[in-house]
Amino acid sequence: MKRVLLAILIAIVGLPTIANTSHFRFVDGNPRQNDQMRLILDVASLRLTKLLDVKLPDTLTVAIVETQQQFDSLAGGRIPDWGAGAAVPARDLILLRRPMMNQYPGSLADLLEHELAHIALHNRVNGKYVPRFIDEGFASWFAGEWTFTNITTVASAQLTRSLLPLQKIDDVNSFHEAQASLAYSQSYLVVFYIYQRFGELGFLDLLDAFASGKQVSDAFRIALGVSFWDFELNYRRFLASNYTVFTILSDTMGFWIILAVVAVIGYLMVRKRKKDALGRWKEEEKYESTDFDYTGSDDEPWKNPTDNEDSEDFSSRR
């Protein structure tokens, strides 16, 4: 689907326009795959330039690494083992880790768009601090990283009362993979909620507030007209209204998945019940059966002709 969209966008804006975007330099990697990645990044950079009203670096480096040590060294810090990529905005650098870059939950295109969005966002705020739930949320939202799995992750977290406080998401690199998945899902929905509730201009105003060095509470109050406390409270109400078990059931894919799970569980239960019943019947038959062998019994000597003959001979001799 993304390839089709890329082709349509190229047809609309034309290759000359795309040629004016950032130049991408690849370190290692397969030449053919590098050409594919360059096209994806060219189109994504054009979209980001217009969406954020930002200029991207003239040259961006895309480095493909093989080991955790290389990954950490180039990133300038410990990257979790579940990470497939990383952006280093201060160095205009995107890191991809093989083989995980080709096993990304969405696609390689999603991963590239996600990492490029980090660099664009940090350029938009002039390198100032942006809370991780905005940073990761925008990158995930821009890359379209939203699936049925994300819906079930958020719905399950609400059921178990394990939603993360938004500011705790700053520590996402220390999370285990399942908790990180929840953090990314919640972050995506933060940006989705801002765009839905406050519009594109509201989101850009928020970035401007961060660009001017405002802290989280002041940035939300100035840009969106609400305290951060009220924002998070309203955001949680938004989740409670839109991402529940009923959301899963109303999703076509979710309905069929749940139906399949219920069918399998039902089949296994019926099979177990039949197996248990068969076992009980065999036990009962063992104790209730009248099919005994009376051969040689003293009570019914007529059923043993050999014994009868012996008895008659004995009697005549007496």
N, C-alpha and C positions, 0 to 999 in steps of 0.2 A: 504494500500500500504506500509506504513512504517513497519507494522508487517512482511510483506513478506521480505522487505529489511533487517530487523533485523535478520530474520531466515537465510537468505543467508549469511550475514556477519558472523554470529555465525558458520555456516558450513565451511566458508573459513578459519577464523582465529582460530577457536576452542575455547571451553570453558576454557581450561587452560590459554590461553593468556588473555582472558577477566577477569579471576580471579585475574590477576596481576594488574588490574587497581585499582582506588580508592575504598575505602570501604565507603558505604553510610549508614548512621544511620538515621532512620526515627523517628520523634517525632510525635506521634498521627497518625491518618490515619487508613484506613482499611487494615488489614494484607495482604489480597489478592491483593489489589491495590498497596500496598507497594512493593510487589514482582514484579509486572508488571513494576513499576517505576524504581526499582533497575536494571532490565534488560535493560530498555531504557537508563538509565544513564551509565551503564557499557559499552554498545556499543558506546554511544556518547563520553565517556571519551577516549576510544581507538582511535576513529576518530580524536578527538581534539589533542591528544598527538602526532599523526603522522602529522596532518595538520599544527600545530603551532610549532612543535618540542619543546614541553613543558612538564614539569612534573606537574601533578595535585597533590593536597594535598593527604596525605595518607588516611585521613578520612574527609568526607564531611557530614554535617548535613542537612537533609531536614525536615523542620518544617511546619506543616499544621496548619493554624490559622483560626479562625472563625470571628473575629471582626476587624474593622479598627484600634482600639486602640492597639490590639495585634500586628497587622501588622506594625504600625508606631513604636511601642516600640522596637520590635526586629530588624527592619530595621535601627533604629537610626535616623529617620527623617520622614517627612510627605510623604507618598506614595499616589498618586492620587487615587480617588475612582474607576477609570476605570482599575486600575492595577490588574492583576490576580496573579502576582508573582514578586519576587524581588531577586536579588543576593547581598550578602554582602561578597565580596571577602576577606576583612580583617579578617572575622570571619569564613571563609570556610563554609558559610551558604547559603542555598537556602530556600526562603520562598514561600509558596503557600497559596492562600486564597480560602477557601471554601465559597460559591459554585462556585465562578467564575473560579476556576482552571478546573472545568469540563465543562465550557461554553466558553472556550478559542476559538477565531475565527478559529484557525487551529485544534489542538487537544492537549490533555494532553502531548503527546510525543513532539510536537512542543514547548510547554511551558517549559518542562524540558530541552530540548536541548538548547533553547534560554538562560535560566538562567545559565546552566553549561558553555555555551560559554563565558559568562561574566567573570566567575571565571578563565577560562583558559586564556582568553585574558589578564586579569590583572596580572596573574602569568607570562605571556610572557613578559610584560613590567615592571616586578618587582615592581608593585604597583604604578608606576609613572602615571602622568596625561595623559589621552587619550581623545581627543575630543569626545563628545557624539555621533556625527554622525558616527564615526568609531566604537565606542563601541556597540551602538545599531545596526548599520549597519551590523557588523560582526555577532552578535548574531542572527539577523533576517535572514541573508544570510545562515548561517550554518544550521539553523532550517528549511530552505526552505519555509519561510513565504512570499510567493508571489502568489497572486491570481488575478482574474479579478478585484476584488474590488480595489486592489492597483493600477492597471493600470488606472482605471477610476479616482481614487483620484489624481494621478499625472497629468493626461491629463486635468482634470477639473481645477486644480491649474494653469496650464499653460494658459488655456483659460481666466481665471479670473485674471491672473498676481499675483497670491498669493503664489508662491513658497517661501519657507523659506530660508533666508540666512543660510548657513550651520552652522556657529558658534552660531546662535541663538538657534539651537537645544539643546545646553547645558541646556536650561531652559525647556526642555520637560515636566518635572514633574509639571510645573505650567500651562501647556496647557489644554484646554478643550479636550474632547475625539476626536472630528473631526480633530482638529489641530494636536493632538498627532499622529493620524493615518497618516496624511501627513508627519509628521516628521519621523516616522518609515519607511514609503515608500521611502522617499528621502534618508534616511540613507542606506537602503538596496541597493539602486541603486548606491550610492557612492562606496560601497565595490564591487558590481558587475562591475562597470565601472573600478575600479582599477585593478581587476583581468583580465578584458578583455583587457585593454590598457597597463598595466605594468606587468601583470603576477603574479604568486604566489610569486616569489622572490621579486618583487617590493613591494607587500603588507608586506612581512616579513621584508624587509629593512625599511619600514616605521615604523613598530612596534619596530624595533631595535633603530631607531632614538628617538622614544618616551621613550624607556627604558633607553636611555642615558641622558634623561632629556631635550631633545630639545623641544622648543616651536613649535607651529603648523607651522608657516611660515618657520622656519629653517628645520623642519623635512621633509616637502614636498620638499624643495629645495635640501636637501642632499640625500634623498631616491629616489625621483622620477625625480629629475632634472628639476622641474618646480616650479615657485612661487605659493603660495597658491592662489593668485589672478587669475593667469592663469589657475590653476587647476579647480577652481570653474567656471570660464568662459567656459572652454572646457566641463566641466561636464554639464553645462546648455545647451550647444549646442547639446550634446549627448541626453539629455532629449527631446529637441525640435525636434530632428530628429527621435526619436524612440517611444515617448509616447505622441501621439496626438489623436484627434478624429478618424483619419484614422486607428490608431493602434487598437482602440476599435472596429471599423467596420471590420477590417481584422481578429480579433479574432473570432473564430467560435462561442464560447459561447456568446461573445458580439454581434455578428450579430443576433443571435436568440433572445437574450434579447431585443435588440432594435426593431427587427421586431415585437415581441410580444407587446411591448409598443406602437408602431405605430398602430398596429391592434386594440388594446384596445381603444386608443384615437380616431381613425377613427370611430370605432363602436359607441362610445359615442357621437361624433359629428353628425353622421348620425341620431342617435336616437333623439337627441335634435332638429335637423333640422325638422324631421318628426313631432315631437310633436308640435313645433312652427307653422308649416304649418297647422296642423289639427286644432289648436286653431284659426288661422286666418280664415280658411274656415267656422268654426262654427259661428264666428262673422259676416262674410259676409252673410251667409245664414239667419241669424236672421233679417237682414235688407232688404234682397232682396226677401224673400219668398212671394208668392202670395196666399198662403194657409190660408186665413183669414176666420173667421166665420161671415157670413152675416146675421145670424138668427136675426130677429127683426129689420132689417134695413128698414127705411121708403122709401129708394130709390128703393128697389126691394121687394115690398110687396107680390109678387107671391111666394116667397120662404118661406113665413110663412102662411100656410093654415089657421091657427087659426085666424090670423088677417083678412084674406079675408072674412071668414064667418061673423065675427063681422061687417065688412064694409057693406056687403050685407044687413044684418038685419037692420042696421042703415038707409040704403038708402030706404028700403021698408017702414020703419016707417015714413020716411019723406014724 
